[in-house]
């Protein structure tokens, strides 16, 4: 067999033959690396630990839990992190991402200060812990320090457990300035507004006016119905409606979740060129709701995926459940497919690749060119053809089929494992012991 027949390379315009970079005889499939558009790294440490019913009141039935009760568990964990434990947890997470096929992470970071709200000697200590974890694992990172100022749309002050998240505008802009010196080919510094409820309108405008023109801007928006209702009550408009009317939302922006939309908001986001970061496993885990995918696609909207709370670290699972949620909602199949791409898997892959790599609106600010090599010996890919290989990768099972991951020319995953997996896992186990210690 000619080695040039041993590997097939997927591009948005179709498959082509390529060199057999692995030197092995089995036919393999090369795919672009995936950008994870929304990550709270510290939450990986609590994955699976918020799945017990919270204490119900008298007569309460199972099922009363929500995002707001889950947040209580999150706050307890958030209050225990130090720069060292954050580094260890993030390194484990980023190694898992690379093994799963993510090659870029957009880190939405709000654990800025000490647990009591006091400032570290280096105000960027927690941010630098995340940047070091990215360097240690090799993943590309867009670090998005978060502006978090108020506890609700009514402007109430942050609660005690939120104090370590908080900045005023001046200290926040100084943090961004301090971190921009860290930028290089695999690192970008962007801006994250936590949410409309956490950032007053005047503060938002001041920060946006101070940013470099090419700075990426990410924001949580319209994640829960309660948030939508409160925004209407206080600001007289739905969250996405208000944002589009009060900010110059364009291709630099990523709207995280944007779950609860009406038709005019769908059209408005699509027309703006902004990207929506959809996080299906977290949105399902929290009971947030389902994004209106088909209507958004029909409007020409841009979207990508994120693993958010990291209840799962798998682009395959995010894409699979994005499609499955739509099927359950509509009672139909193959929702993401189109005349351009009758393959659901290829249609999904095309859009997530475009969300990161299109120079007019890349959500991460990093056009990577990184690659994944699927395991050509995997039984799940036996007899795979160009017509069905991507669909099999996404829909055929739960075994991770990524054999190799290469970032910036470095092979970071070989035979399905990160090259430093053992030492990273040892550091993670030690950090978890510390975080769970009474």
C-alpha positions in Angstrom: 0.0 0.0 0.0 1.4 3.4 -0.9 1.9 5.4 2.3 0.2 8.4 0.7 -3.0 6.4 0.8 -2.7 5.8 4.6 -4.0 9.1 5.8 -7.0 11.3 4.8 -7.1 15.0 5.8 -10.4 16.7 6.4 -10.8 20.3 5.4 -14.0 22.4 5.4 -14.2 21.9 1.6 -13.8 18.1 1.9 -11.3 15.3 2.3 -8.0 14.9 0.5 -5.0 12.5 0.6 -2.0 13.3 2.7 1.3 12.0 3.9 1.2 9.3 6.6 2.8 11.4 9.4 2.6 8.5 11.8 4.4 6.0 9.5 1.9 3.3 10.4 0.1 1.1 7.9 -3.5 1.6 9.0 -5.4 4.4 7.3 -5.9 7.3 9.7 -8.0 10.5 9.6 -6.6 13.9 10.3 -8.9 16.6 11.6 -8.4 20.2 12.6 -7.9 20.9 16.3 -11.0 22.2 18.2 -11.3 25.4 20.1 -12.9 25.2 23.5 -14.6 28.6 23.7 -15.7 28.6 27.3 -13.8 27.2 30.3 -13.9 27.7 34.1 -10.9 25.5 34.9 -11.3 25.4 38.6 -14.7 23.8 38.3 -13.2 20.6 36.9 -12.3 19.8 40.5 -15.9 19.6 41.5 -17.2 17.6 38.5 -19.7 15.0 39.8 -19.9 16.6 43.3 -23.1 18.6 42.8 -25.4 15.7 41.8 -27.1 15.2 45.2 -30.4 16.9 46.0 -29.8 20.0 48.1 -31.6 20.2 51.4 -35.3 20.7 50.6 -37.8 22.6 52.7 -40.8 20.9 54.3 -42.9 19.2 51.7 -40.5 20.0 48.8 -40.2 17.4 46.1 -37.2 16.2 44.2 -36.4 18.3 41.2 -36.4 21.8 42.9 -32.6 22.1 42.3 -31.4 24.5 39.6 -28.4 26.6 38.5 -28.9 28.7 41.6 -28.6 25.8 44.0 -25.6 24.3 42.0 -23.9 27.7 42.5 -23.8 27.1 46.2 -21.5 24.1 45.7 -19.4 26.0 43.2 -18.9 28.9 45.7 -17.7 26.4 48.4 -15.1 25.1 46.0 -14.1 28.5 44.7 -13.3 29.7 48.2 -10.6 27.1 48.6 -8.3 27.6 45.7 -4.8 29.1 45.8 -2.5 29.8 42.8 -0.8 26.4 43.3 -4.0 24.3 43.4 -5.5 26.3 40.5 -2.3 25.5 38.5 -2.5 21.8 39.3 -6.2 21.5 38.4 -5.9 23.6 35.3 -2.9 21.5 34.1 -4.9 18.3 34.5 -7.9 19.8 32.7 -5.8 21.1 29.8 -4.1 17.8 29.4 -7.5 16.1 29.2 -8.6 18.7 26.7 -5.6 17.9 24.4 -6.3 14.2 24.7 -9.9 14.8 23.7 -9.1 17.0 20.7 -9.3 20.5 22.0 -6.1 22.5 21.0 -7.2 26.0 22.2 -9.0 27.1 25.3 -10.8 30.3 26.1 -10.4 30.6 29.9 -13.1 32.7 31.5 -11.3 33.5 34.7 -12.8 35.1 37.8 -10.9 33.7 40.8 -8.7 36.8 41.0 -7.9 37.4 44.6 -7.4 35.5 47.9 -10.4 33.7 49.3 -11.2 36.6 51.7 -11.0 39.1 48.9 -7.5 40.3 49.9 -5.1 41.0 47.1 -2.1 38.8 46.4 1.3 40.5 46.3 1.1 39.9 42.5 -2.5 40.9 41.6 -2.2 38.6 38.6 -1.1 35.6 40.5 -4.1 33.5 39.8 -4.1 34.5 36.1 -0.4 33.6 35.8 -1.2 30.1 37.4 -3.5 29.5 34.4 -1.0 30.7 31.9 1.7 28.5 33.4 -0.7 25.5 33.2 -1.2 26.2 29.5 2.5 26.4 28.9 3.2 23.2 30.9 0.6 21.3 28.8 1.1 23.0 25.5 -2.5 24.1 24.8 -3.1 27.4 23.2 -4.9 29.8 25.6 -7.0 32.9 25.3 -7.1 34.1 28.9 -10.2 36.2 29.6 -9.9 37.9 33.0 -13.4 38.6 34.2 -14.9 41.9 35.3 -17.3 41.1 38.2 -18.6 44.1 40.1 -22.2 43.6 41.4 -24.3 40.8 42.8 -27.4 41.5 40.5 -29.1 43.9 38.1 -30.1 46.1 41.0 -26.4 46.9 41.7 -26.2 45.2 45.1 -22.7 44.6 46.4 -20.9 41.3 46.0 -21.6 38.8 48.7 -18.8 37.5 51.0 -18.2 34.4 48.8 -18.0 36.6 45.7 -15.4 39.0 47.0 -12.4 37.2 45.5 -14.0 37.8 42.1 -14.4 41.5 42.3 -12.6 44.5 40.6 -13.4 48.1 40.1 -12.9 49.4 36.6 -9.4 50.9 37.2 -7.9 47.8 38.8 -9.4 45.6 36.2 -7.9 47.6 33.3 -4.6 47.5 35.1 -4.8 43.7 35.4 -5.3 43.5 31.6 -2.4 45.8 31.0 -0.1 43.8 33.2 -1.0 40.5 31.5 -0.7 41.7 27.9 3.1 41.3 28.1 2.4 37.5 28.3 1.1 37.3 24.8 2.9 35.2 22.2 2.0 32.9 19.4 0.1 30.5 21.7 -1.3 33.0 24.2 -3.8 35.9 23.9 -5.3 38.1 26.6 -8.9 39.1 26.1 -11.7 40.7 28.1 -14.7 38.9 29.8 -17.7 40.7 31.3 -19.1 38.2 33.7 -22.7 39.0 32.8 -25.0 42.0 32.5 -26.1 41.4 36.1 -22.5 41.7 37.4 -21.3 44.6 35.3 -23.2 48.0 35.5 -23.9 49.7 32.2 -21.5 52.6 32.7 -18.7 50.3 33.7 -19.2 48.2 30.7 -19.0 51.2 28.4 -15.8 52.5 30.1 -14.0 49.2 29.8 -15.0 48.6 26.2 -13.8 52.1 25.2 -10.4 51.3 26.8 -9.7 48.0 25.1 -7.4 47.5 22.1 -9.4 47.3 18.9 -8.5 43.6 18.3 -9.3 42.5 21.9 -11.8 39.6 22.1 -14.8 40.2 24.4 -16.7 37.4 26.0 -19.9 37.6 28.2 -22.4 35.2 29.8 -25.8 36.2 28.6 -29.4 34.8 28.8 -28.3 31.6 30.4 -31.3 31.3 32.8 -34.9 32.4 32.6 -34.6 34.2 36.0 -31.8 36.3 34.5 -34.0 37.3 31.5 -36.9 38.2 33.8 -34.7 40.3 36.1 -33.1 42.1 33.1 -36.6 43.0 31.7 -37.7 44.2 35.2 -34.6 46.4 35.8 -33.4 47.5 32.4 -36.6 47.3 30.4 -35.3 44.8 27.8 -34.2 41.2 27.4 -30.5 40.7 28.0 -29.4 40.1 24.4 -31.7 42.8 23.2 -30.2 45.3 25.7 -26.6 44.2 24.8 -27.2 44.7 21.1 -28.7 48.1 21.7 -26.0 49.3 24.1 -22.7 47.9 22.8 -20.9 47.7 19.5 -21.3 43.9 19.3 -19.3 42.6 16.4 -17.1 39.7 15.3 -14.8 40.3 18.3 -17.6 39.2 20.6 -18.5 35.8 22.0 -21.9 35.5 23.7 -21.8 32.5 26.1 -24.9 30.4 26.2 -27.5 32.9 24.8 -29.9 30.1 25.5 -33.1 32.0 25.9 -33.7 34.1 22.8 -36.6 35.4 20.8 -36.6 35.7 17.0 -35.3 39.3 16.8 -32.4 38.5 19.1 -31.4 35.5 16.9 -31.4 37.7 13.9 -29.5 40.5 15.7 -26.7 38.2 16.9 -26.3 36.7 13.5 -26.2 40.1 11.8 -23.6 41.4 14.3 -21.0 38.7 13.4 -20.6 37.6 17.0 -20.1 34.0 18.0 -22.3 32.1 20.4 -20.4 29.7 22.7 -22.8 26.8 23.2 -22.0 24.5 26.2 -24.5 21.6 25.8 -23.2 19.3 28.6 -23.1 22.1 31.2 -26.4 23.6 30.0 -27.9 20.1 30.4 -26.3 19.5 33.8 -27.6 22.8 35.2 -31.0 22.5 33.6 -30.5 25.7 31.7 -32.4 24.9 28.5 -31.7 24.3 24.8 -30.2 26.8 22.4 -32.4 27.4 19.2 -29.8 26.0 16.9 -31.8 25.5 13.6 -33.2 29.0 13.7 -29.7 30.4 14.4 -28.2 28.4 11.5 -30.9 29.6 9.2 -30.1 33.2 10.1 -26.4 32.6 9.3 -25.2 32.7 12.9 -21.7 31.8 14.0 -21.2 29.4 16.9 -18.7 27.2 18.7 -18.6 24.9 21.7 -17.3 25.1 25.2 -17.0 22.6 28.1 -17.7 25.4 30.7 -18.0 23.6 34.1 -16.2 20.5 32.7 -18.8 17.9 33.7 -17.5 16.5 30.5 -14.2 17.2 28.6 -15.0 16.0 25.1 -15.8 18.0 21.9 -17.5 14.8 20.7 -20.0 14.8 23.5 -20.7 18.6 23.2 -21.4 18.2 19.5 -23.4 15.0 19.9 -25.6 16.4 22.6 -26.1 19.7 20.8 -27.6 17.7 17.9 -29.5 15.3 20.2 -31.0 18.1 22.2 -32.4 19.6 19.0 -33.8 16.2 18.0 -35.6 15.8 21.4 -36.9 19.3 21.1 -38.3 19.0 17.5 -39.0 15.3 17.2 -36.9 15.2 14.0 -33.5 13.9 13.1 -30.3 15.4 11.4 -31.1 19.0 12.5 -27.7 20.5 11.9 -27.4 19.1 8.4 -28.0 21.2 5.3 -27.9 21.1 1.5 -24.3 22.2 1.7 -23.4 19.4 4.2 -25.9 16.5 4.4 -23.6 14.9 7.0 -24.5 16.1 10.5 -21.0 15.5 11.8 -19.3 17.4 9.0 -21.8 20.3 9.3 -21.1 20.6 13.1 -17.3 20.3 12.6 -17.3 22.9 9.8 -19.0 25.4 12.1 -16.8 24.8 15.2 -13.7 25.1 13.1 -14.9 28.3 11.5 -15.7 29.8 14.9 -12.0 29.7 15.8 -10.1 30.0 12.5 -12.0 32.5 10.4 -9.9 35.7 10.4 -12.9 37.9 10.3 -14.4 36.7 13.6 -12.3 34.1 15.4 -13.6 33.9 18.9 -10.2 33.0 20.4 -8.0 35.5 18.5 -5.8 32.5 17.6 -5.8 30.9 14.2 -4.1 27.7 15.1 -3.7 25.3 12.3 -3.4 22.5 14.9 -4.3 18.9 14.0 -5.7 15.7 15.5 -5.1 12.2 14.2 -7.8 9.7 14.8 -6.9 6.1 15.5 -7.0 4.3 12.2 -6.9 0.9 14.0 -10.0 1.7 16.1 -12.9 -0.8 15.6 -15.3 2.1 15.5 -13.7 3.4 12.4 -13.4 0.0 10.6 -14.2 0.5 6.9 -14.8 4.2 7.4 -15.2 6.2 4.2 -14.9 9.9 3.5 -18.7 10.1 3.6 -19.1 8.8 7.1 -15.8 9.1 9.0 -16.7 12.4 10.9 -20.2 11.1 11.7 -18.7 7.9 13.2 -16.2 10.0 15.3 -19.1 12.0 16.8 -22.0 9.5 17.0 -20.6 6.0 17.0 -19.5 5.6 20.7 -17.8 6.9 23.8 -14.2 5.6 23.3 -11.9 8.5 22.6 -10.6 8.1 19.1 -7.9 10.8 19.2 -4.6 9.1 18.8 -2.3 12.2 18.4 -2.7 15.9 19.0 -0.2 18.3 17.6 -0.1 22.0 18.6 2.2 24.6 17.2 4.2 21.7 15.6 4.6 19.8 18.9 3.1 16.4 19.3 1.5 16.7 22.8 -0.6 13.5 22.7 0.7 10.2 21.5 -1.2 6.9 21.6 -4.1 8.8 23.2 -2.2 10.1 26.2 -0.6 13.5 27.0 3.1 13.2 27.0 3.3 14.5 30.6 0.1 12.8 31.8 1.6 10.9 34.8 3.3 13.9 36.4 0.3 16.2 35.8 -2.1 13.7 37.3 0.1 13.3 40.4 0.0 17.1 40.9 -3.8 17.0 40.4 -4.3 14.3 43.0 -2.3 16.3 45.5 -4.3 19.4 44.8 -7.6 17.6 45.2 -6.5 16.2 48.5 -5.8 19.8 49.7 -9.1 21.2 48.3 -11.1 18.5 50.1 -9.3 18.6 53.4 -11.5 19.7 56.2 
